[in-house]
């Protein structure tokens, strides 16, 4: 893929970024893969070994932990936090990441927190401010703290 010019205010280290990807100012991207047509907005941090699918939108102030897999056509609202460490500790020498998987066409509302090892199913919706402590089945809606399925 062709090398792109990025802002002097961004850190982009060892990434594979498709030429059609839009990357805004003030981002930190480390050893990740971002596929065609995706959009990464300002103040986003994406750690290593993350894959972002085609046409996925990552709004400002999101944090995506290493190992996360995000499918195509996913929407991450502003301030979404994706965690991979079940027992965080400053001196944890036995750290074993528990990656998050977000399947195609899912939408995650602003300020939601996805805890380690969760799977967000295809076409599902996670409400703003939700804390996801369990897997979210495909085509379901979850909201609240901790998040629970909403039946309409």
C-alpha positions as CSV (number, residue, x, y, z in Angstrom):
1,X,0.0,0.0,0.0
2,X,1.1,3.5,-0.8
3,X,2.6,5.5,2.1
4,X,0.4,8.4,3.1
5,X,1.3,11.8,4.6
6,X,-0.1,12.1,8.1
7,X,-0.2,15.0,10.5
8,X,3.0,16.0,12.4
9,X,0.8,15.8,15.5
10,X,0.1,12.1,15.2
11,X,2.1,9.0,16.0
12,X,1.7,6.2,13.4
13,X,4.2,3.4,14.0
14,X,4.4,0.2,12.0
15,X,0.8,0.2,10.7
16,X,-0.7,-1.1,7.5
17,X,-3.3,1.5,6.4
18,X,-5.2,1.2,3.2
19,X,-4.9,4.4,1.0
20,X,-8.6,5.1,1.2
21,X,-8.6,5.3,5.0
22,X,-9.2,8.8,6.5
23,X,-7.0,9.5,9.5
24,X,-7.6,12.7,11.3
25,X,-5.1,14.7,13.4
26,X,-3.8,13.8,16.9
27,X,-4.0,10.0,16.7
28,X,-1.7,7.3,18.1
29,X,-1.6,4.1,16.0
30,X,0.8,1.3,16.8
31,X,1.3,-1.9,14.6
32,X,-2.4,-2.1,13.6
33,X,-4.2,-2.9,10.3
34,X,-6.8,-0.5,9.0
35,X,-8.8,-1.7,6.0
36,X,-10.3,0.2,3.1
37,X,-12.7,3.0,3.6
38,X,-12.3,3.2,7.4
39,X,-12.3,6.5,9.2
40,X,-10.2,7.2,12.3
41,X,-11.1,10.6,13.9
42,X,-9.0,12.8,16.3
43,X,-7.6,11.8,19.7
44,X,-7.9,8.0,19.0
45,X,-5.4,5.5,20.4
46,X,-5.1,2.1,18.7
47,X,-2.6,-0.4,20.2
48,X,-0.7,-3.1,18.4
49,X,-2.2,-6.2,16.8
50,X,-5.6,-4.6,16.2
51,X,-7.5,-5.1,12.9
52,X,-10.1,-2.5,11.9
53,X,-12.5,-3.7,9.1
54,X,-13.6,-1.9,6.0
55,X,-15.8,1.2,6.3
56,X,-15.6,1.2,10.1
57,X,-15.9,4.6,11.8
58,X,-14.0,5.3,15.0
59,X,-15.1,8.6,16.5
60,X,-12.9,10.9,18.7
61,X,-11.4,9.9,22.1
62,X,-11.7,6.1,21.6
63,X,-9.1,3.7,23.0
64,X,-8.7,0.3,21.4
65,X,-6.5,-2.2,23.3
66,X,-4.1,-4.7,21.6
67,X,-5.5,-7.8,20.0
68,X,-9.0,-6.3,19.3
69,X,-10.7,-7.4,16.1
70,X,-13.3,-5.1,14.6
71,X,-15.4,-6.2,11.6
72,X,-16.6,-4.1,8.7
73,X,-19.2,-1.4,8.9
74,X,-18.8,-1.0,12.6
75,X,-19.5,2.3,14.4
76,X,-17.6,3.3,17.6
77,X,-19.1,6.4,19.2
78,X,-17.0,9.0,20.9
79,X,-15.1,7.9,24.0
80,X,-15.5,4.1,23.6
81,X,-13.0,2.2,25.6
82,X,-12.1,-1.4,24.7
83,X,-10.1,-3.2,27.4
84,X,-8.0,-6.4,27.2
85,X,-6.6,-6.8,30.7
86,X,-8.9,-8.5,33.2
87,X,-6.6,-7.9,36.1
88,X,-4.7,-4.7,35.4
89,X,-1.6,-4.1,37.5
90,X,1.4,-1.9,37.0
91,X,3.9,-4.7,37.5
92,X,2.0,-7.6,36.0
93,X,4.7,-9.9,34.6
94,X,2.1,-12.6,33.7
95,X,-0.1,-10.4,31.6
96,X,-2.3,-12.4,29.2
97,X,-4.5,-10.2,27.0
98,X,-8.1,-11.2,26.5
99,X,-9.0,-9.6,23.1
100,X,-12.4,-8.2,22.2
101,X,-14.1,-9.1,19.0
102,X,-16.7,-6.8,17.5
103,X,-18.5,-8.4,14.6
104,X,-19.7,-6.7,11.4
105,X,-22.3,-3.9,11.4
106,X,-22.3,-3.5,15.2
107,X,-22.8,0.0,16.7
108,X,-21.3,1.0,20.1
109,X,-22.7,4.2,21.7
110,X,-20.6,7.0,23.1
111,X,-18.7,6.3,26.3
112,X,-19.4,2.6,26.3
113,X,-16.8,0.4,28.0
114,X,-16.2,-3.1,26.6
115,X,-14.5,-5.3,29.2
116,X,-11.8,-7.9,28.2
117,X,-12.6,-11.0,26.2
118,X,-16.2,-10.0,25.2
119,X,-17.7,-10.7,21.8
120,X,-20.1,-8.1,20.3
121,X,-22.3,-9.9,17.8
122,X,-23.0,-9.0,14.3
123,X,-25.5,-6.1,13.9
124,X,-25.9,-5.6,17.6
125,X,-26.3,-2.2,19.3
126,X,-24.6,-1.2,22.6
127,X,-26.1,1.9,24.2
128,X,-24.2,5.0,25.2
129,X,-22.5,4.6,28.6
130,X,-23.0,0.9,28.8
131,X,-20.5,-1.3,30.5
132,X,-20.3,-4.6,28.6
133,X,-19.4,-7.4,31.1
134,X,-20.9,-10.3,29.0
135,X,-21.0,-11.3,25.3
136,X,-23.6,-9.4,23.3
137,X,-25.6,-11.7,20.9
138,X,-26.0,-10.9,17.3
139,X,-28.8,-8.5,16.4
140,X,-29.5,-7.6,20.0
141,X,-29.6,-4.3,21.9
142,X,-27.8,-3.9,25.2
143,X,-27.7,-0.9,27.6
144,X,-27.0,0.0,31.2
145,X,-24.4,-0.8,33.8
146,X,-23.8,-3.6,33.7
147,X,-25.3,-3.9,30.2
148,X,-28.4,-6.0,29.8
149,X,-30.4,-6.9,26.7
150,X,-33.4,-4.7,25.9
151,X,-36.4,-6.5,24.5
152,X,-38.8,-4.3,22.4
